[in-house]
C-alpha cells in the first residue's frame, strides 16, 4: 500500500479493534496500549517504506517545520518539568497519601507525550496533501461502515463482543443501558467514544459527497446509513454534535466551513474561563436536556457538580497544576474521593495547569485559525475544511467527555501539514484532476506529494538544466 493509506489504516484499525484497558507496562517506559502500539508501528514502518517508495530519505521533514508546532511541543515538555518542580511534596487526606512528583515522573510523562504526538507528526508529513486527506476521510467512512454492523448487533443483543473476544468488559455495565435500550461499545473503552467515531464518520461521508461529485449519491447514502447507526447507538451528545455540523458539511463551501470551525474553536478555547466565571448558562442547558431525557439530565448535573469541585481545586495551583497520582482530585477528611472527572479540559487544567492546557489545545486549534487566515492564498479545498469540521466535532465532545484519541491528533496533524504545504501545494493542485481510486494511488508526480509532503521536490534551475542538456548532447 501507499504510505499514507498504510499509516491511516494502521492507526484507525488499531484503535477500533485492539483491546482497551490492556497494556504492556515496561520499567521506565510509558505503557504500550491500543493507542501507542499502532502509532509506533506506523512510524517505524513509514521510516522504512517511505524511502522505498519515493527515493527520498524518510527522516526528511519528519520534525515539524512550523515554528508554532515546535514552540508548543517544546513548551509542553518544559511545562511537565515545571509541574514536577512545583509539586515535590506529598499530600495527605485522612488515611490517603498521595506522593509528590519526581524527576522520574516528569521524564516518563515527556516520553508519553512524545508517543501521543506520533500520529500528529506522521499526519503532518504524510497526510498534508488534499488527496491524502481524502484517503483519510475514505478510510474513516469504510471503517465506520464495517463497524456499523457490530454496533447494530450490540444495540440489539447488548454489548458482548469485547467479552466474547477478549474475555472482559472494559467499563461499567450500568452506563451502557439507557432508557430501556443498549448502548453499544464494540471494542472501544466506552459507548461515548463509539458515538463520537460514528459522528465523525458521518461528517466524513458527507464531505466526500462534496469532494467526489461523480459518486455523490453513494456517499450520501453512506452518510445516511452511518447517521441511522448513530441514532440507534443511543448517544445523545454525539447525535447533537452531528445535527449541528452536518448541515455545514453538506451545504457550504470550504471558506464557510472554516469560518464555522473558527467560531467553535474560539468557544472551546474560552469555555474554561467562561465556565469558571459562571457565564455559561448551565442551568438552562440542564433544563433543556431534562425535557428531552430526565436520565441524561441527571447525568449532566452530576458532571457539572464535579466540574465545580475540580475547578475550585485547580484554582489553588492555576499555572502548572497538581501533577499526577490523583493530586488534582478532591477528597474529604477521611480520604474518600468525592468527584468523577469527565471533561477533558477540566482534567487537563487540574493536572497540567493553564500552561499545559493552552499549549495542548493550541496544537489542536491554532491550525484551524491559520487555515482560515490563509484560505484564499493557499486555496484550501473541501477535503481540508472537512478535516477541520471533524476535529471540531471532537473538540466539542471534549467539553463534557474525555474522548481524546489518536484520531484527534491524526486530524490535527493533517491540518498542520496542509499549512506547511502552503501556497506551493495549492498551485500544484489541479481542481479537475480525477481521483482514480480512494487508496492514495496516483500515476503522476502527485503520488510523491501524498507520501512526503513535508519535503518539497527541489526545482531544477536553469544552470542545472543546461548542464543536463549538455550531457545528453555529448552522449548523443
N, C-alpha and C positions, 0 to 999 in steps of 0.2 A: 504494500500500500504506500501511497504518498505519505510523507512525514506528517503533514497537517492532519490528515484523516486518522492516521495511526495514533497520534497524540490525543485527539478528541475521543476516539473510541476507547483507548486505554483508561483515560480518566473517568469518562462517563460510565462505562460498563463496570469498572471497579467500584465506583460509587453506588451503583444500582444493585450489584449482585453479591459483593463480598459481605461477610457477616459484620454486623455492627457490635460494638462493645467488646470486641476481641482484638487483642494486640500482642505484639512481640516486644516485651519491655526489657531491653538490654541495659547493663550498667553504664552510667554516664552518657546515655543516648536517649533522645525522645522515644516515646512508644511508637512502634510501627503498626499502623492500622489500615483500614479501608480507605482512608483519605491520603495517607502518606505513601503507602507502598505503590499504588498505581502511578502517582506523580513522579516518584523517584525512578521507577522503571521506565516511564516515558522519557524522562530526562536522560537517563543513561543510554537508551536505545536511539534517541534522537541524535545524541552526540556522535553515535557510530554511523547511522544510516543517512544523516543529512549530508555528510561528506561524500558518501557513495552516490547519492542521487544528484548532487549539484556540482561536485568537484571543488567546493568551497570549504575552507576549514570550518568545522562545525561549531567551534567556540566563538567565531567572529560574530559580534553583535549580540551575544547572549546577555552580557551585563547591560542593563538599560542605558540607552543613550540620552534619555531625558534627564535633565538636572532635577526636575520636580520629583521624579521617581527615586533618584539616588538620594536626595536630601531626606525624603520621607522614610525610606528604608533604613538609612543610617540613623536618623532621628529616633525611629522605633527601637533600634538596638541600644542606643545611648539612653533612651527613656527606661528601658528594662534595668539597666545598671543603676540609674538614678533611683528607681523604685527599691532596688536591693539595698542601697546605701541609706535610704530613708526609713527602712523597716528592719533594723538589725535585732531588735529585742522581741521576745515572745510576748504573747497576750494570754491572760488567764480570765476565764469566765466560769466561776464556780469550780466544778471539778474538771472542766475542759481547759486544756492548754494548747495554744497554737504557737508553733515555733516561729522564730524570726527568720528573715530571709538571709541567705548566704550567697557568696560569690558563685558557689557551685550551682545554686538555683538560678542565678542570673545567666550563667553560661548555658545551662540546659534550656532556658527559655529562648535564648538567642538562636540556638540550634533548632528548636521547634519552630521559631519564626521563619528561619531560612527554609525549612521543609514546607511550611504552609504557603510560602510565596512561590514555590516552584511552578504551580500552574500559571501564575501571573507572568513569570519570566518566560516560560515556554510559549504562552499565547502571544506575548508581545513580539517574540521573534518569528513565530511560525503562523500566527493567525491574524496578522495585521492587514493583509490584502482582502478586499471585498469578496473575492472568490473563496478564500479560506474561511471567511466569516460565514459565507453561505454554506460551506461544508459543516461548520459548527451548528448552524440552525437546522440543517438537514439531519444531522446525527441526533440532535435533541428530539426532533419530531419522530424519527423512526424508532428510537429507543423508547419514547413515551407510548407509541402505538403498540409495541410489543408488551410494555409494562401494563397497558390498559387492560389486557385480558386477565393478568394476575390480579389487578385491582378489582375488576368486576367479580372475579371468583371469591376474593376475600370479603367483598361487600355483601355477598350472599351467604358464604359459608363460615364467616368470622376469620380474623387474622391468624391463620395457622401455618402459612408457608415457611416462615422463619423457624418455627418449632419443628416442622417436619424435616426441613433440610439441614438446619444447624443445631437442632436439639434444645433451643431455649427461646423464650420470648423476651425481646430486648427492652421492654418498657412496662409501665403499669397497664394491666389489662382493663382497669376501670376507665381509663382515659380514652379507650377505643371502642366504647359503646355509648352512642349519643342518640337520645330521643328514640329509642327502640330500634336503631339501625347500627350496623357495624361501621367502624372507621378503619379502612384497610391500612396496612403498613408495609406489606411485602417484605423487602429486605433492608428497609431504612430504619433509622433509630426511633422514628415517631411518625404517626399519621400526618402530622402537620407538614413535615418535610415532603411527604408524598404529594400532598395537596399543592405545595409550592412548586414542585417539579412539574406537575400536570399543568399548572397555571402558566409557567414559563414555556412549556412545550406548545400550549395552545397559542400563545403570542408568537412563538417562532413559526408555527404553521401559517398564521395569519400574515406574518411578514413575508414568508416565501411566496404566498399567493400574490403579493405585490411585486416581488423581485423577479419571479419567473412567470410572466404573463401567459406564456403558452400552456402552462399547467395550473392556471389559477383555480379552476373548478376542483381539481384533485386536492389541492392544498386547503381550499375552503371546506371541502367535505372532511378532510382530516382534522381541521381545526374544530369543526362541529362535533366530531366523534370524541376528541380529547376533552372538549368543554363538557359534553354529556358525562364522560367518565369522571371529570372533576366534580360535577354536581352529585353524582352517586357516591363519591368518596367521602362525603359528609364533612367538608372543610369550609366553613363559612368564611373565614378570613381570606383564604386563597380565592374563593369564589368572588368576594367583593373586590379584591385586587384585580382580578381578570375583568370584571364588569367595568371597572374604571379605565383600564388601559386598553382593552380590546378595541373599542371604537377608534381610539387614536391610531392604533396599528393598522386598522382596516381603511380608514377614511382620509388620512392626512399624509403629506409628504414628509421627507426627511427633515426639512427645516422645522416644521411644526412639531414633529415628534421630538426633536432635540430640545426645542423650547419647553415642551411639556416635561421632559426629563430634567431640565434645569430647574423648573419650578418645584418638582417633587424632591430633587436633591437638596434644594435650599431649605425646604421644610424639614427634611431629615436631619440636616446639619443643625438647624436651630431648635429642633424638638426638645433636646435635653434642657436647654436654657429656658424655653417656654414652659416646659413641664415643671422644672424646679421653681419657677416664679409663679406657678399657679395660673398661667394664662391659657392652658389647654382646657376646653370645656368637657372634662372627663365625665361629669355628672350627666350632661346632656347626651353624650355618646352612650353612656351606660343605659340611659332610658330608652334610646332608640334601639339598642340591641335587645333590651328586655321585651320590647314589643314584638321582636322577631322570634326570639328564643330565650325564655327565662333562665334555662340552664346555662347557656353561654353567657348571659348577663352576669350571673353569679360568678362564673369563672373569670370574667373580665374584672369584676370588682375585687376579687382576690388578688389578681395581678396588680391592680392599681394600688391596693394597700401595701403590698410587698414593695412596689417601686418607691412609695413614700418612705418606708423604713430604710431601704437601701440608699436612697438619695441622702437621707439625713446622716447615715453613717459615712457616706462618701464625702460629704461636705467637711468632715474633720481632716481629711487629707486630700484636698482637691487637685493638687498639682500632679503628683506621681502615684497616688493611690495607695492601697494597703498591701498589694502583692498577693502571693499565693497562699495555699494552705487554709483557705476559707477565712482569711483575716478580714475580708470585706463584708462578711455576713453579719447578721445581727443575732445576738444570743442574750438570754435572760441571766439573772444572777445564779441560776443553777446550771448554766452551760447548755441549755436547750436551744436548738436552732429555731428561730421564730419566722424565717422567711423561706419562700420558694422563688428563686431567681429565674425569670423567664426572658425578659427583654435583653437582647444582646448589648444594647447601648448602655444600660444601667450596670450590667455585669462588667463591661469593659472599663467604665468610669470608676467603678469600685476597685478593680484590680490594678489598672494602669494609670488612673487619674485622667484629667483633661488633656494632658500632653499626649498620652498614649492613644486616647480616643480620637483626638483631632487628626493625628498622623495616620492612624489606621483608616479612619473614614475618608481622609483626604485621598488615599490611594484609590478609593472606590468612586469618589465623586468628582475630583478635580478633572479627570479626562472628559467627563460629560460637559463641564463648563468650557474647557478649552476647545472641544469639538464644536460647540455652538458658536464660540467666538470666531473660529476659522472655517465655518461651514461653507462659505462661498469660495474662499481661497483654495480649500482642499477638495471641494466638490464632493462633499460627503454623500454617499449613496444610501439607499434604503436598508441594505444589509447592516451597515454600521449603526444607523439610528435604531433599528430593531434590537440589536445587541444592547444598546443603551436602555431601551424600554425593558428588556429582560432583567438587566441589572437593577433598574429602578424598582421593578416588582419585588426583587429580593430585598432591597433596602427598606421598602415599606413593611415587609414581613419581619425585618429585624427590630421593629419598634415593639411589637408585643411578644415576639418569639426570638429564639437564638439560632435561626437557621442559616448560619454561615457555613458554606460548603465549598469544596473545590470548584464547583461550577461558578460560584460567585467570583473567585479570583481568576478563573478562565475568561469570563466575560470582561472583567476589568482589564486584564492583560491585552485582550484583543483591541479594546478601545485605546489603550496607551500605544499599542503598536501602530494603529491607524494614524495617530497623531505624529508619530515619528516617521511614518511613511510620507505624510505631508503632501505638499503640492506635487512633488515628483510622481508619487503614486497616482494622484488624481490625473495628471497629464497622460500617464500611460494607460489609464482605464478607458476602454472604448465602450460606450454605452450599448452599442448594437452587437457586441461580441456574444455569440451563442455560448451558452454553458452546456458543454457536451454531455456531462453527467455530473451527479452530485457527489462524487467521491474524490474531488480535488484533482482529477487528471486534466491535463491540458497538452495540446500538441504544439504550442508555441512557447516563446520565452516567458509567457505568463506563469508557467509552471514553476519557474525558479522563484518568482516573486512570492508564490504561495509557500514555498519551502523555506526561504531565507529572506524574510522581509526586513530583518534587522540590518542586513548588509546590502547596499545597493550595488548593481553592476557598475564597474568603472567605465566611464566614457572613453571612447577611442579618439584621441586628439589628432589634429591634422598632421603633426610631425610623425606620430606613430603610424598613421595611415599611409603616408608617403613611404616610410621605411618598409612597410608590409608590401606595398605595390612594387617597390624596387626589388625586393627579394623574389617576388613572383616573376618579374620580367627576367631577372638573372637566371632563375631556374628554367624559364621557357627557352 
